Amino acid sequence: MTRLLGQQPRIEVDLDPSGVPRTRPRWDGWSEPVEVCNQWRIEEAWWRRPIRRDYFKVAGPRLLALVYRDGVDGTWHLERVFDRRRIIEE
């Protein structure tokens, strides 16, 4: 089960020296250490407002989520939260 967040809230992310999220995305007063499971980049719509995003699927002790860095304005956002209990049970 997954929950796609409609407004994709801004989050704060601690990065390793190469710019990859490694510890403690912070959102709504909550944080935990994470590791990156997968990452990719999208770039599209250059003819209107461009979209450039670096996506990271991150996992922690209680969190499995999809976060991205907006390459246009440099902000970080939480896009999707996965139900970790359900994934572990399957």
N, C-alpha and C positions, 0 to 999 in steps of 0.2 A: 504494500500500500504506500502511496506517496501523496504528498500534499503540495500542490503548486500554489505559490503565494502570489496573489493578484497584483499587489503593489510593490513587490520585490524591495523590501526595506533595506535601507543603507546599514552596513555593518562596519565595524573596525576589525582589521586583520593584522596580526603580527606576521612578518615575512622573514624567510631565511635570506642569506646574502644574495641568492640568485633571484629573489622576488617571488618565490613560491610560498603560499600560506603553509605554515608549519604548526603554529601554536595559537590557540585561543582566539578564534573569531568571536567577537562580542556583539550581542544583539539583545536588546531589551533587558539589560542587566545580567545576562547569562553568558557564560563562556566555558570552554573546556579545550584541552589540547587535542589537536587533530593531525592526521597524516593524509597526504594526497593519494587517492586511489587511481585517478585518471585526470587528464587535462587535455584541452583542445581550444582552438581559437576559431571564431567566426568573424567574417568581415563581409558586409553586404550593404546594399542600398546606397551606393556611392552617389547616385544621381539625386538623392534627396538627403535628409539628415543621415549621415553615415552611422552604421552600427559596427563597432569593433569591440568584441568582448573576449576575454580570456576566461574560460570556464574551468572550474576545479571541482571534482567530486571529492569530498573530504569525509573521513571517518574518525570518530573518537569513541570513548567508552560508552557514551549514551547517544551519540549523534551520528547520523549519516545524512549528508546534505549536499546540495549543489550551490556553489557560490560563484560569482564572477566579478571580474574587474572590468569596469567600463573604460575602454581604451580612448574614448573621446574626452571624458572629464576626469578620469582617474579614480572614481569612487568605487567602493566595493558594495555588493548587494547579495542578499540571500534570495535565491530563486525557488528552491524546492527543498522540502524536508521529507525524508523517507522514514517509514516506520521500522526502526531498527529491530525491535522485538520480533516482528513478523518475518523479516528477512532471516534472522538467526534461526527461527523455528523451522523455516522451509527447507 
